[in-house]
């Protein structure tokens, strides 16, 4: 039986990520540095492995699932191998696993196969030409890896130091779940809209998208501030680890959102009016 290109792509990427995880584990175990530094080096090693596979397959989108696979795997292994598995740590890993599973499923629903890559990468390839392999390495893969690593570092230390739970911990966990649910609803509304509207020039202006141009991105931002608050609830001395959630927020505000809106403005009817009438993130009406 001949497999579809989509199924073939799933299988190839799954094998690549299993191999990358094994590489990361081997690198981590071979190091005798501080746990956070060993984790960083292992994370970079896994990213470099995925980068090499993206070159072999001629598709930078091989990296796309990394964003959602990396945090649950790292925090899960930290919980099972390096901690006493207290209630707060278990709840944190469960919340992050819920977020990661949801995001991975959304990627699977939008994945067409390895014959096609994200339009943003195609755009970068046209602009950078022969330098695209470097853009792919540093801009598409290493930079997001480092940002997500910085985002999950509060969770790593929270688990490593024994967790703990109080009112602020519960609030942080609720933010993680709330952000993930917000992303789920926003992505689902967008998927249904695209199925119902064959004409790509139409704008989705109902549900969460009625008053927010990027409710899915808002959910992603909320998730990582939730992880930070969970850590801060019992380990306030690590307050400076907010830099991860802050960097993630800046990534969306100054790179992802402007890039997406510039692209949408080229073919969406009435997009200039949509910009004036809706907020970038918060799904609340603008005053007229």
C-alpha positions as CSV (number, residue, x, y, z in Angstrom):
1,X,0.0,0.0,0.0
2,X,1.4,3.4,-1.0
3,X,1.4,6.0,1.7
4,X,0.3,9.5,1.1
5,X,2.9,12.3,1.1
6,X,1.3,13.6,4.3
7,X,1.6,10.2,6.1
8,X,5.2,9.8,4.8
9,X,6.0,13.2,6.2
10,X,4.6,12.3,9.6
11,X,6.7,9.1,9.8
12,X,9.9,10.8,8.7
13,X,9.5,13.7,11.1
14,X,8.6,11.3,14.0
15,X,11.8,9.3,13.4
16,X,13.8,12.5,13.2
17,X,12.5,13.6,16.6
18,X,13.0,10.3,18.3
19,X,16.6,10.4,17.1
20,X,17.0,14.0,18.2
21,X,15.7,13.1,21.7
22,X,18.2,10.2,21.9
23,X,21.0,12.6,20.9
24,X,19.9,15.1,23.6
25,X,19.7,12.5,26.3
26,X,23.1,11.1,25.4
27,X,24.7,14.6,25.4
28,X,23.1,15.5,28.7
29,X,24.3,12.3,30.4
30,X,27.8,12.8,29.1
31,X,28.2,16.2,30.7
32,X,29.2,17.0,34.3
33,X,28.2,20.7,34.3
34,X,25.4,22.4,36.2
35,X,22.0,20.9,35.3
36,X,20.7,24.0,33.6
37,X,23.8,24.3,31.4
38,X,23.8,20.6,30.6
39,X,20.2,20.9,29.6
40,X,21.0,23.9,27.4
41,X,23.8,22.1,25.6
42,X,21.7,19.0,25.1
43,X,18.8,21.2,23.8
44,X,21.1,22.8,21.2
45,X,22.5,19.4,20.2
46,X,19.0,18.2,19.4
47,X,18.3,21.4,17.5
48,X,21.4,20.9,15.4
49,X,20.3,17.4,14.6
50,X,16.9,18.6,13.4
51,X,18.7,21.4,11.5
52,X,20.8,18.8,9.6
53,X,17.6,16.8,8.8
54,X,16.0,19.9,7.5
55,X,18.9,20.4,5.1
56,X,18.7,16.7,3.9
57,X,15.0,17.0,3.4
58,X,15.2,20.5,2.0
59,X,12.4,21.7,4.2
60,X,12.9,24.1,7.2
61,X,9.4,23.2,8.5
62,X,10.9,20.0,9.9
63,X,11.7,22.2,12.9
64,X,8.0,23.4,13.4
65,X,7.0,20.7,15.9
66,X,10.0,21.4,18.1
67,X,8.3,24.3,19.8
68,X,5.6,22.1,21.2
69,X,7.6,18.8,21.7
70,X,10.6,20.3,23.5
71,X,9.0,21.7,26.8
72,X,6.8,18.7,27.8
73,X,9.7,16.3,27.1
74,X,12.2,18.3,29.1
75,X,10.0,19.0,32.0
76,X,8.6,15.5,32.0
77,X,12.1,14.0,32.2
78,X,13.1,16.5,34.9
79,X,10.1,15.4,36.9
80,X,10.7,11.6,36.6
81,X,14.5,11.6,36.8
82,X,15.6,14.6,39.0
83,X,12.7,15.3,41.4
84,X,10.6,13.9,44.2
85,X,7.5,14.3,42.2
86,X,5.5,16.6,44.4
87,X,1.9,17.6,43.6
88,X,2.8,21.1,42.2
89,X,5.5,19.7,39.9
90,X,3.1,17.0,38.6
91,X,0.4,19.6,37.9
92,X,2.9,21.8,36.1
93,X,4.1,19.0,33.8
94,X,0.5,18.0,33.2
95,X,-0.5,21.6,32.3
96,X,2.5,22.0,29.9
97,X,1.8,18.5,28.4
98,X,-1.8,19.6,27.7
99,X,-0.5,22.7,26.0
100,X,2.1,20.8,24.0
101,X,-0.3,18.1,22.9
102,X,-2.8,20.6,21.8
103,X,-0.2,22.5,19.8
104,X,1.2,19.4,18.2
105,X,-2.3,18.3,17.1
106,X,-2.9,21.7,15.6
107,X,0.4,21.3,13.7
108,X,-0.7,17.8,12.5
109,X,-4.0,19.2,11.2
110,X,-2.2,21.9,9.1
111,X,0.7,19.8,7.9
112,X,0.5,18.9,4.2
113,X,3.7,17.0,3.8
114,X,7.4,17.5,3.3
115,X,6.9,18.8,-0.2
116,X,5.8,22.2,1.2
117,X,7.2,24.5,3.9
118,X,5.9,27.5,5.8
119,X,5.3,30.5,3.6
120,X,7.5,32.6,5.9
121,X,10.5,30.3,5.3
122,X,9.9,30.5,1.5
123,X,9.9,34.3,1.9
124,X,13.2,34.2,3.8
125,X,14.7,31.9,1.3
126,X,13.8,34.2,-1.6
127,X,15.4,37.2,0.3
128,X,18.5,35.5,1.7
129,X,19.2,33.3,-1.4
130,X,22.5,31.4,-0.9
131,X,22.6,32.5,2.8
132,X,19.3,30.7,3.6
133,X,21.1,27.8,5.3
134,X,22.5,30.3,7.9
135,X,19.1,32.0,8.2
136,X,17.5,28.6,8.7
137,X,20.0,27.7,11.4
138,X,20.1,30.9,13.4
139,X,16.8,32.6,12.7
140,X,14.3,29.7,12.2
141,X,15.8,27.1,14.5
142,X,18.4,28.2,17.1
143,X,16.7,31.5,18.1
144,X,13.3,29.8,18.9
145,X,15.0,27.0,20.7
146,X,16.8,29.5,22.9
147,X,13.7,31.5,23.6
148,X,11.6,28.4,24.5
149,X,14.5,27.1,26.7
150,X,14.4,30.4,28.5
151,X,10.6,30.1,28.9
152,X,10.7,26.6,30.4
153,X,13.7,27.3,32.6
154,X,11.5,28.6,35.4
155,X,9.5,25.3,35.3
156,X,12.8,23.4,35.3
157,X,14.0,25.1,38.4
158,X,10.6,24.8,40.1
159,X,10.6,21.0,39.6
160,X,14.3,20.7,40.4
161,X,14.0,22.5,43.7
162,X,11.0,20.5,44.9
163,X,8.0,22.4,43.6
164,X,5.5,23.5,46.3
165,X,2.0,24.8,45.9
166,X,0.1,27.9,47.2
167,X,-2.4,30.4,45.9
168,X,-0.1,32.0,43.3
169,X,0.9,28.5,42.1
170,X,-2.7,27.7,41.4
171,X,-3.2,31.0,39.6
172,X,-0.1,30.3,37.4
173,X,-1.4,26.8,36.6
174,X,-4.8,28.3,35.6
175,X,-3.1,30.8,33.3
176,X,-1.3,27.9,31.6
177,X,-4.5,26.0,31.0
178,X,-6.5,29.1,30.2
179,X,-3.9,30.2,27.6
180,X,-3.9,26.7,26.0
181,X,-7.7,26.6,25.9
182,X,-7.7,30.1,24.4
183,X,-5.3,28.9,21.6
184,X,-7.5,25.8,21.1
185,X,-10.7,27.8,20.6
186,X,-9.0,30.4,18.4
187,X,-7.3,27.8,16.2
188,X,-10.6,25.8,15.9
189,X,-12.6,28.8,14.8
190,X,-9.9,29.6,12.2
191,X,-10.0,26.0,10.9
192,X,-13.7,25.9,10.6
193,X,-13.7,29.3,8.8
194,X,-11.2,28.2,6.3
195,X,-13.2,25.1,5.5
196,X,-16.4,27.1,5.0
197,X,-14.7,29.9,3.0
198,X,-12.9,28.8,-0.1
199,X,-12.1,32.4,-0.9
200,X,-8.9,33.3,0.9
201,X,-9.5,37.0,0.7
202,X,-12.3,36.9,3.3
203,X,-11.5,37.9,6.9
204,X,-12.6,35.9,10.0
205,X,-14.4,38.5,12.1
206,X,-16.5,36.3,14.5
207,X,-15.8,34.5,17.8
208,X,-12.5,35.4,19.4
209,X,-11.4,37.0,16.1
210,X,-14.1,39.6,16.2
211,X,-12.2,41.9,18.5
212,X,-8.7,40.4,18.4
213,X,-6.4,39.9,15.4
214,X,-4.3,37.3,17.1
215,X,-6.1,35.5,20.0
216,X,-4.0,32.3,19.4
217,X,-0.8,34.3,19.9
218,X,-2.3,35.8,23.1
219,X,-2.9,32.3,24.4
220,X,0.7,31.4,23.7
221,X,2.0,34.4,25.5
222,X,-0.2,33.7,28.6
223,X,1.0,30.1,28.8
224,X,4.6,31.1,29.5
225,X,3.8,33.8,31.9
226,X,1.8,31.2,33.8
227,X,4.9,28.9,33.9
228,X,6.9,31.8,35.3
229,X,4.3,32.6,38.0
230,X,4.3,28.9,39.1
231,X,8.0,29.1,39.7
232,X,7.8,32.6,41.3
233,X,5.2,31.3,43.8
234,X,7.7,29.3,45.7
235,X,11.1,30.6,44.5
236,X,10.9,34.4,44.3
237,X,14.7,34.6,44.4
238,X,14.7,33.5,40.7
239,X,12.5,36.5,39.7
240,X,15.0,37.3,36.9
241,X,13.9,34.2,34.9
242,X,11.0,36.4,33.7
243,X,13.4,37.2,30.8
244,X,12.2,34.0,29.1
245,X,8.5,34.9,29.1
246,X,9.4,38.5,28.2
247,X,11.6,37.4,25.2
248,X,8.7,35.2,24.0
249,X,6.3,38.1,24.3
250,X,8.7,40.4,22.3
251,X,9.1,37.7,19.7
252,X,5.4,37.8,18.9
253,X,4.9,41.6,19.3
254,X,7.9,42.6,17.1
255,X,8.5,39.7,14.7
256,X,5.7,37.1,14.4
257,X,2.7,39.5,14.4
258,X,4.2,42.2,12.1
259,X,5.4,39.6,9.6
260,X,2.0,37.9,9.6
261,X,0.1,41.2,9.2
262,X,2.3,42.4,6.4
263,X,1.5,39.1,4.6
264,X,-2.2,39.2,5.3
265,X,-2.5,42.8,4.1
266,X,-1.4,41.7,0.6
267,X,-4.5,39.6,-0.1
268,X,-7.2,40.1,2.6
269,X,-10.1,42.4,1.6
270,X,-10.6,45.3,4.0
271,X,-7.5,44.5,6.1
272,X,-6.6,48.1,6.8
273,X,-10.1,48.7,8.3
274,X,-9.7,45.5,10.3
275,X,-6.4,46.8,11.8
276,X,-8.1,50.1,12.8
277,X,-11.2,48.4,14.3
278,X,-9.7,45.5,16.3
279,X,-7.0,45.1,19.0
280,X,-3.8,43.2,18.3
281,X,-4.2,40.7,21.1
282,X,-6.9,41.4,23.7
283,X,-10.3,40.2,22.5
284,X,-12.3,43.2,23.8
285,X,-14.1,45.8,21.7
286,X,-12.2,49.0,20.8
287,X,-13.9,52.3,21.6
288,X,-15.3,53.9,18.5
